[in-house]
Amino acid sequence: MITIRKEKLPLPFRTLATVFIGLGLYSIAIVHFISFGLLSVLVGIVALSMQTGLAIDPVNKRLNKYTKILWFQQNNWQTINDAKYISIVRVILRHKYNFLSISRSTAETMCKVNLIFPGRKYIPMFTGKYEDVMPMAKELAKGMDLNIYDNSQGKKEWIYEISLN
């Protein structure tokens, strides 16, 4: 099994969860409002422990999009027998930061790995720098016996399983 991607809640939600924990501890310790305090702490801990992810079982050709809260995990296995190939494409990620009246934008070039299916359908797998995603894409291609279509460096080329060894 290959775990491709693990994601926690975005930073604003994690900050809100931390505020809930702090508010709950304050309610318990200072105000002595125990029921509200315990509920707030519980909501904060559950929100901080929440994860979503993507795992692939290349032997059985299955994909698992999962959600994990504390120790409980909800699995959603899909078969991916009809996958045609893996593509690597270049994308530009833009970030805009605003602070009071100061605005700043950044852009960086990254590579996105997709699992391609018939009928113009695809599943985005992971995004990162070329040096980071290429070994993971090769490992995925070896496990699933798929070809890799590399469109990340400006030239379109097929990287076949035979050349991956």
Wavefront OBJ file of the C-alpha trace (Angstrom):
o trace
v 0.000 0.000 0.000
v 1.310 3.429 -0.970
v 0.047 6.436 0.985
v 0.115 9.289 -1.479
v -1.320 12.243 0.326
v -2.210 13.137 3.904
v -3.903 16.432 4.562
v -4.983 18.116 7.753
v -7.554 20.860 8.011
v -6.472 24.257 6.632
v -4.695 26.624 9.030
v -7.738 28.831 9.855
v -9.714 25.771 10.985
v -6.797 24.438 13.039
v -6.497 27.887 14.661
v -10.219 27.860 15.427
v -9.877 24.371 16.939
v -7.048 25.614 19.168
v -9.245 28.534 20.244
v -11.998 26.048 21.140
v -9.567 24.079 23.300
v -8.338 27.240 25.013
v -11.887 28.501 25.568
v -12.882 25.134 26.986
v -9.937 25.022 29.386
v -10.692 28.587 30.460
v -14.354 27.679 31.057
v -13.379 24.694 33.183
v -10.611 26.325 35.208
v -11.811 29.899 35.739
v -15.565 30.066 35.166
v -16.314 26.510 36.422
v -18.739 25.937 33.567
v -17.667 22.326 33.123
v -20.188 21.046 30.556
v -19.444 23.842 28.063
v -15.725 23.535 28.719
v -15.623 19.780 28.107
v -17.697 20.138 24.948
v -15.394 22.874 23.614
v -12.253 20.859 24.374
v -13.784 17.779 22.713
v -14.741 19.730 19.561
v -11.245 21.225 19.381
v -9.483 17.873 19.770
v -11.683 16.204 17.148
v -11.068 19.065 14.681
v -7.294 18.991 15.252
v -7.116 15.236 14.731
v -9.091 15.218 11.470
v -7.151 14.037 8.378
v -8.035 13.199 4.826
v -5.807 11.189 2.563
v -5.282 9.062 -0.476
v -3.805 5.563 -0.409
v -3.225 3.195 -3.308
v -3.040 -0.583 -3.278
v -1.121 -1.244 -6.526
v -1.325 -5.028 -6.260
v -5.137 -5.128 -6.210
v -5.430 -1.876 -8.233
v -7.552 -0.059 -5.685
v -7.683 3.554 -4.549
v -8.728 4.620 -1.041
v -9.938 8.130 -0.292
v -10.155 8.155 3.477
v -11.153 10.437 6.317
v -9.620 9.871 9.728
v -10.836 11.350 13.024
v -8.905 10.383 16.156
v -8.515 6.581 15.786
v -11.511 6.051 13.513
v -11.040 5.855 9.763
v -13.693 5.821 7.062
v -12.476 3.984 3.967
v -13.838 4.461 0.478
v -12.120 1.904 -1.776
v -12.512 2.236 -5.552
v -11.184 -0.128 -8.164
v -8.907 1.484 -10.722
v -8.483 -1.424 -13.143
v -9.314 0.721 -16.163
v -6.591 3.337 -15.555
v -4.761 4.062 -18.823
v -1.619 5.883 -17.712
v -0.098 8.369 -15.274
v 0.464 11.943 -16.423
v 2.815 14.568 -15.020
v 1.868 18.129 -15.971
v 3.346 21.496 -15.097
v 1.095 23.845 -13.121
v 1.639 27.317 -11.720
v 0.467 27.751 -8.134
v -0.364 31.341 -7.284
v -0.654 32.658 -3.741
v -1.985 36.068 -2.818
v -1.249 37.495 0.613
v -3.111 40.513 1.964
v -2.157 42.318 5.144
v -3.997 45.564 5.800
v -3.183 47.631 2.712
v -0.115 45.610 1.690
v -0.716 43.032 -1.018
v 1.793 40.500 -2.281
v 1.482 37.761 -4.875
v 3.786 34.836 -5.504
v 3.786 32.158 -8.153
v 5.781 28.964 -8.338
v 5.970 26.235 -10.931
v 5.095 22.778 -9.647
v 4.262 19.399 -11.154
v 0.933 17.648 -10.733
v 0.566 13.866 -11.072
v -2.774 12.548 -12.341
v -4.121 9.039 -12.851
v -5.829 9.077 -16.267
v -8.919 7.018 -17.159
v -10.850 6.568 -20.435
v -13.339 9.271 -21.328
v -11.223 12.258 -20.218
v -11.570 11.371 -16.534
v -8.702 11.671 -14.088
v -7.878 11.578 -10.391
v -5.343 14.112 -9.083
v -2.760 12.225 -7.021
v -0.225 14.728 -5.658
v 1.521 17.996 -6.421
v 5.098 19.045 -5.747
v 8.487 19.852 -7.212
v 9.597 17.708 -10.163
v 12.432 16.138 -8.184
v 9.967 15.044 -5.480
v 7.062 13.773 -7.605
v 9.024 11.851 -10.226
v 10.252 9.044 -7.887
v 6.757 8.638 -6.444
v 5.216 8.520 -9.928
v 7.765 5.889 -10.998
v 6.989 3.789 -7.916
v 3.280 4.059 -8.650
v 3.806 3.147 -12.323
v 5.890 0.095 -11.421
v 3.305 -1.124 -8.939
v 0.383 -0.702 -11.330
v 2.136 -1.557 -14.632
v 1.291 1.787 -16.213
v 3.181 4.146 -18.492
v 4.035 7.714 -17.518
v 3.303 10.637 -19.835
v 5.642 13.483 -18.894
v 4.444 16.915 -19.994
v 6.199 18.855 -17.257
v 9.363 20.081 -18.916
v 7.829 21.591 -22.056
v 8.481 18.514 -24.186
v 5.874 15.788 -24.276
v 7.312 12.319 -23.886
v 6.311 8.837 -22.818
v 8.342 7.189 -20.097
v 7.724 3.471 -20.411
v 7.812 0.873 -17.654
v 10.787 -0.824 -19.336
v 12.923 2.302 -18.963
v 11.986 2.728 -15.283
v 14.111 -0.203 -14.088
l 1 2 3 4 5 6 7 8 9 10 11 12 13 14 15 16 17 18 19 20 21 22 23 24 25 26 27 28 29 30 31 32 33 34 35 36 37 38 39 40 41 42 43 44 45 46 47 48 49 50 51 52 53 54 55 56 57 58 59 60 61 62 63 64 65 66 67 68 69 70 71 72 73 74 75 76 77 78 79 80 81 82 83 84 85 86 87 88 89 90 91 92 93 94 95 96 97 98 99 100 101 102 103 104 105 106 107 108 109 110 111 112 113 114 115 116 117 118 119 120 121 122 123 124 125 126 127 128 129 130 131 132 133 134 135 136 137 138 139 140 141 142 143 144 145 146 147 148 149 150 151 152 153 154 155 156 157 158 159 160 161 162 163 164 165
